[in-house]
């Protein structure tokens, strides 16, 4: 059953490590969406939400390290977005009293925090790298200075 929160090739940045992490985030979300309110315990939910929060933080650190390495011009702004997403996810989930409410909120959260972030903000990293590659291929800049 499709939830609309599955990985799609349109989300691919072409940066293997980041794409793999994005896929794993979608896997965690799928696990949360698959929890059954009748048979899942609060501990099940707490464990998977902890995994989501931990992995999201690790992913953002890795992505920020990558942006720093490539000298991404919007690094500071992108870093603030990551912080805001973590805050938003944590506050939204902590305010939902039931599994069903958390799953409903997660659809909105994941759309905003994961899918929209990848399609809008992370794609800027891809475009920056494509432009940088074009410039290097045209020999306009010295490869050693990049």
C-alpha positions in Angstrom: 0.0 0.0 0.0 1.4 3.4 -1.0 1.5 6.2 1.5 3.0 8.7 -0.8 6.0 8.8 1.5 8.2 6.4 -0.4 11.6 7.1 -2.0 11.3 8.2 -5.6 14.2 8.6 -8.1 13.2 12.2 -8.5 14.7 12.8 -5.1 18.2 11.5 -6.2 20.9 14.1 -5.9 23.6 12.0 -7.5 25.7 12.1 -4.3 25.7 8.4 -3.3 26.2 8.8 0.4 23.5 11.4 0.8 21.1 9.6 -1.5 21.6 6.4 0.5 20.9 8.3 3.7 17.7 9.8 2.2 16.5 6.3 1.3 17.1 5.1 4.8 15.1 8.0 6.2 12.2 7.0 3.9 12.6 3.4 5.2 12.3 4.6 8.8 9.2 6.6 7.9 7.7 3.5 6.2 8.3 1.6 9.4 6.4 4.2 11.4 3.6 4.3 8.9 3.3 0.5 9.1 2.9 0.4 12.9 -0.5 -0.9 13.9 -2.3 1.0 16.6 -3.9 -2.2 17.9 -0.7 -4.2 18.3 2.1 -1.6 18.6 3.2 -0.3 22.0 4.3 3.1 23.0 7.8 1.6 23.5 7.7 0.4 19.8 6.8 4.0 18.8 9.3 5.6 21.1 12.1 3.3 19.7 11.4 4.1 16.0 10.9 7.8 16.6 14.2 7.8 18.5 15.8 6.1 15.5 14.3 8.7 13.2 15.6 11.6 15.3 19.0 10.1 15.7 19.4 9.2 12.1 18.1 12.6 10.9 20.7 14.3 13.1 23.5 12.1 11.7 22.4 12.7 8.2 22.3 16.4 8.6 25.8 16.4 10.1 27.0 14.4 7.1 25.3 16.6 4.6 26.6 19.8 6.4 30.1 18.3 6.2 29.7 17.7 2.5 28.4 21.2 1.9 31.4 22.6 3.8 33.8 20.5 1.7 32.4 21.8 -1.6 32.1 25.3 -0.2 28.4 25.5 -0.8 27.5 29.2 -0.7 24.2 28.7 1.2 25.8 26.5 3.9 24.8 28.6 6.9 21.2 29.0 5.7 21.0 25.3 5.0 22.4 24.4 8.4 19.7 26.6 10.1 17.0 24.8 8.1 18.3 21.5 9.4 18.1 22.8 12.9 14.6 24.0 12.3 13.5 20.7 10.9 14.8 18.8 13.9 13.0 21.2 16.3 9.8 21.0 14.2 9.8 17.1 14.1 10.5 16.8 17.8 7.9 19.3 18.9 5.2 18.0 16.5 5.7 14.3 17.5 5.9 15.0 21.3 2.6 16.8 21.2 0.6 13.9 19.6 -0.9 11.6 22.3 -1.8 8.6 20.1 -0.1 6.5 17.5 -2.8 7.4 15.0 -2.3 11.1 15.6 1.5 10.7 15.3 1.1 8.8 12.0 -1.2 11.5 10.7 1.2 14.3 11.8 4.2 12.3 10.3 2.7 12.4 6.8 2.6 16.2 7.0 6.0 16.4 8.8 7.7 14.1 6.3 6.2 15.9 3.3 7.5 19.2 4.7 10.7 18.1 6.4 11.9 15.4 4.1 10.4 15.5 0.6 10.1 19.3 0.2 13.5 19.8 1.8 15.1 17.3 -0.7 13.3 18.7 -3.7 13.9 22.3 -2.9 16.9 22.8 -0.7 19.0 19.7 -1.3 18.5 20.1 -5.1 20.4 23.4 -4.7 23.5 21.4 -3.7 23.1 19.3 -6.8 22.7 22.3 -9.0 25.7 24.0 -7.4 27.8 20.9 -8.1 26.6 20.7 -11.7 27.5 24.3 -12.2 30.9 23.8 -10.6 31.6 20.7 -12.8 30.6 22.7 -15.9 33.0 25.5 -15.0 35.8 23.0 -14.3 35.2 21.2 -17.6 35.3 24.5 -19.5 38.7 25.1 -17.9 37.6 28.5 -16.5 39.0 27.8 -13.1 41.9 25.8 -11.8 40.9 22.4 -10.4 43.3 22.9 -7.5 41.5 25.9 -6.3 38.2 24.1 -5.9 
